[in-house]
């Protein structure tokens, strides 16, 4: 019999539904980096990304165990769509809750430092990654989303179009304009990689 690592997503889902928990662990290990990165780049908060990542897999488990999984052969795009929707729900929830602002209109929790940064956090804030992240953050939401899904989640433009509910040409256009805007930012603000 093949090792679990050699099986397709569809085969692993089928094994998990039949009771093999190692099959789900294999799926999680296969895609955890892509899913976590796409969540982190949308919410920009390590701890919130970790919470949402766990919630995504709880939802995946519930859906698989409930027999409601229908996207045969498309596990990653389906999981990323769940992650994307949970991020959107997170932002909707934040909009409804009041926040405390400083005099310069920054959220109080962005200003206060409650703990020392870990080695992992310091690594994530390496200079070149920070510059790229700043440029991505300055993009309009639709362009930022397409760039994150394409370059960090490694989705095809067809998958991005399905996930964002737009045409492939619209997704391509958003990517093109996002890259043009980033190039312009590098020259105007001299943000060099």
C-alpha positions, 0 to 999 in steps of 0.5 A: 500500500502507498504511503499516506504522503503519496496519496492524492487529496481526494484519497486522503479525504476519503480515508479520513471520512472512513476513520483514518485520522492520520490521513487528515494529519497528512492533509494538514501538513501538506497545506498548513504553510500556504493556508496559514500564510494566506490568513496571516497576510490578510489579518496581519496579526500572528495570534489572530492568524493562529486562531483563525487557522485552527478554526479553519481546520475545525470547520474542515473537520466538521464538513468532512465528518458531516459528509458535506464535502463536495469539491472532489479533487480541489481540497486546497482551493476549498480550504483557502475559500474557507480561510478567506471567508473566516477572515472576512467574518473576522473583519466584520466582527471587528467593525461591529465592536468598538475600538479605543483609538489614540490621538493620532487615530491608531488602535491602542493595541497597535501602540501598546507593547505587551511582550518581548518579540520572539525570535520567530517574530524577529525573523518575520520582520526581516528587512526585505520581507517588511518592505514587500509587506509594506508595499502590499499593505498600501495596495487597494484591497482587491489588488492586495488579495489577488497578489497574496493568493497568487504568490503566497497561497500559490493559487492559479488565476482560475482558483483566485477568480472562483475564490474572489467571485470575479472573472479570470480577466478581472483577477489578472487585471488586479494582479497586473495593476497591483504589480504596477503599483508596487513598481511605482512605489519602489521608484517613487518612495525608493523602497528597494528590495 
